[in-house]
Amino acid sequence: MSKKENDKDLSFEEGLDKLEAIVEQMESGDLKLDELVKRYEQGSKLLVQCDKKIGEAEMKIEILRNKDASDPQFEDFDPDA
């Protein structure tokens, strides 16, 4: 299942780049309907993954912001916890 494990292991930036490329392809007017639907599906999945990564980053920032400023203690953020 290569293709970077179905794009699930992409960084936010990689996912965003792929999403932008899909949008450009769709806007080109060169794709047939079935290809447009495939690209739309791929883009929807990438959008969900990018949104999840943004949510995880926001949660980590919130954790860091809520720490006692005089004695900051950092811990790894586990989005699956």
Backbone as numpy.savetxt, mean C-alpha at the origin, in Angstrom:
# Nx Ny Nz CAx CAy CAz Cx Cy Cz
4.19 -18.56 -6.64 3.35 -17.37 -6.64 4.23 -16.12 -6.64
5.25 -16.10 -7.36 6.24 -15.04 -7.39 5.61 -13.66 -7.45
6.02 -12.87 -8.41 5.50 -11.50 -8.56 5.41 -10.82 -7.22
6.49 -10.96 -6.44 6.60 -10.43 -5.07 5.42 -10.88 -4.24
5.19 -12.19 -4.23 4.09 -12.80 -3.48 2.79 -12.06 -3.74
2.47 -11.92 -5.03 1.20 -11.31 -5.42 1.11 -9.85 -4.97
2.23 -9.17 -4.97 2.35 -7.75 -4.64 2.12 -7.43 -3.17
1.94 -8.42 -2.31 1.68 -8.14 -0.90 2.92 -7.66 -0.16
4.11 -7.95 -0.69 5.35 -7.55 -0.02 5.91 -6.24 -0.55
5.15 -5.56 -1.39 5.61 -4.30 -1.93 5.64 -3.23 -0.84
6.61 -2.35 -0.93 6.61 -1.19 -0.04 5.49 -0.26 -0.49
5.18 0.72 0.34 4.15 1.69 -0.03 4.52 2.37 -1.34
5.78 2.77 -1.45 6.23 3.49 -2.64 6.14 2.62 -3.89
6.51 1.34 -3.77 6.42 0.43 -4.91 4.97 0.23 -5.31
4.11 0.06 -4.32 2.68 -0.11 -4.60 2.09 1.12 -5.28
2.47 2.29 -4.80 1.98 3.53 -5.38 2.46 3.69 -6.82
3.73 3.34 -7.07 4.27 3.40 -8.43 3.49 2.48 -9.36
3.22 1.26 -8.90 2.46 0.32 -9.72 1.03 0.82 -9.96
0.44 1.40 -8.93 -0.91 1.94 -9.06 -0.94 3.08 -10.08
0.05 3.96 -10.03 0.13 5.05 -11.00 0.30 4.52 -12.42
1.10 3.48 -12.58 1.30 2.88 -13.90 0.00 2.29 -14.43
-0.75 1.65 -13.55 -2.04 1.07 -13.95 -3.00 2.17 -14.39
-3.05 3.26 -13.65 -3.93 4.37 -14.01 -3.54 4.93 -15.37
-2.25 5.09 -15.62 -1.79 5.59 -16.92 -2.22 4.66 -18.04
-2.08 3.34 -17.81 -2.48 2.37 -18.82 -3.98 2.48 -19.10
-4.76 2.61 -18.04 -6.21 2.69 -18.20 -6.63 3.98 -18.90
-5.93 5.06 -18.61 -6.28 6.34 -19.21 -5.79 6.48 -20.65
-4.90 5.59 -21.08 -4.34 5.69 -22.42 -5.38 5.46 -23.51
-6.41 4.69 -23.19 -7.43 4.38 -24.19 -7.03 3.24 -25.11
-5.89 2.62 -24.85 -5.38 1.55 -25.71 -5.80 0.15 -25.27
-6.41 0.02 -24.09 -6.76 -1.30 -23.56 -8.17 -1.70 -23.95
-8.32 -2.98 -24.19 -9.66 -3.52 -24.45 -10.39 -3.65 -23.12
-11.68 -3.84 -23.19 -12.52 -3.88 -22.00 -12.05 -4.92 -21.00
-11.75 -6.13 -21.45 -11.33 -7.17 -20.50 -10.03 -6.80 -19.80
-9.11 -6.14 -20.51 -7.86 -5.69 -19.89 -8.12 -4.54 -18.92
-9.06 -3.67 -19.26 -9.42 -2.59 -18.35 -9.95 -3.14 -17.03
-10.77 -4.17 -17.12 -11.33 -4.78 -15.91 -10.22 -5.42 -15.08
-9.28 -6.09 -15.74 -8.14 -6.69 -15.02 -7.31 -5.63 -14.32
-7.02 -4.56 -15.02 -6.23 -3.48 -14.42 -6.98 -2.83 -13.26
-8.30 -2.68 -13.43 -9.10 -2.10 -12.35 -9.02 -2.98 -11.11
-9.11 -4.28 -11.30 -9.02 -5.21 -10.18 -7.63 -5.13 -9.52
-6.58 -5.11 -10.33 -5.22 -4.99 -9.79 -5.07 -3.68 -9.01
-5.57 -2.61 -9.59 -5.48 -1.30 -8.94 -6.23 -1.26 -7.63
-7.40 -1.89 -7.60 -8.19 -1.92 -6.36 -7.45 -2.65 -5.26
-6.81 -3.75 -5.59 -6.03 -4.51 -4.60 -4.85 -3.70 -4.11
-4.16 -3.03 -5.03 -3.02 -2.21 -4.64 -3.46 -1.05 -3.76
-4.60 -0.47 -4.07 -5.12 0.64 -3.27 -5.38 0.20 -1.84
-5.96 -0.98 -1.67 -6.21 -1.51 -0.33 -4.89 -1.73 0.41
-3.91 -2.29 -0.28 -2.61 -2.55 0.35 -1.90 -1.24 0.74
-1.96 -0.25 -0.13 -1.33 1.04 0.18 -2.05 1.72 1.34
-3.36 1.63 1.34 -4.14 2.22 2.44 -3.80 1.54 3.77
-3.61 0.23 3.74 -3.24 -0.50 4.95 -1.88 -0.04 5.47
-0.93 0.13 4.55 0.41 0.58 4.96 0.35 1.99 5.55
-0.47 2.86 4.99 -0.62 4.20 5.55 -1.22 4.11 6.95
-2.23 3.28 7.11 -2.85 3.09 8.43 -1.86 2.59 9.46
-1.02 1.65 9.06 -0.01 1.12 9.97 0.99 2.21 10.37
1.39 3.02 9.40 2.33 4.10 9.71 1.68 5.12 10.65
0.42 5.44 10.42 -0.29 6.38 11.30 -0.38 5.84 12.72
-0.65 4.55 12.85 -0.74 3.95 14.18 0.61 4.00 14.89
1.68 3.72 14.16 3.01 3.76 14.76 3.35 5.17 15.21
3.02 6.16 14.39 3.27 7.56 14.76 2.47 7.93 16.00
1.24 7.48 16.08 0.40 7.76 17.25 0.99 7.14 18.50
1.50 5.94 18.40 2.15 5.28 19.54 3.35 6.11 19.99
4.15 6.54 19.03 5.33 7.33 19.36 4.96 8.68 19.96
3.91 9.28 19.47 3.47 10.58 19.97 2.93 10.50 21.39
2.33 9.39 21.74 1.72 9.24 23.05 2.72 8.80 24.13
3.93 8.51 23.74 4.94 8.11 24.73 5.30 9.32 25.58
5.73 9.05 26.79 6.18 10.11 27.69 7.42 10.77 27.09
7.35 12.06 26.83 8.43 12.78 26.15 9.71 12.81 26.98
9.60 12.77 28.31 10.80 12.84 29.13 11.54 11.51 29.18
10.85 10.42 28.91 11.47 9.10 28.95 10.94 8.25 27.79
11.33 8.61 26.56 10.80 7.86 25.43 11.31 6.42 25.41
10.40 5.50 25.24 10.74 4.09 25.11 10.08 3.61 23.83
10.88 3.17 22.92 10.37 2.77 21.62 10.20 1.25 21.58
9.14 0.85 20.93 8.88 -0.57 20.76 8.49 -0.81 19.32
8.74 -2.01 18.85 8.37 -2.34 17.48 6.86 -2.41 17.38
6.36 -1.92 16.27 4.93 -1.93 16.02 4.59 -3.19 15.23
3.64 -3.94 15.72 3.18 -5.15 15.03 1.76 -4.90 14.55
1.57 -4.68 13.24 0.23 -4.37 12.73 -0.75 -5.52 12.87
-0.24 -6.72 13.08 -1.12 -7.89 13.21 -1.49 -8.17 14.66
-0.96 -7.39 15.59 -1.25 -7.64 17.01 -2.60 -7.09 17.41
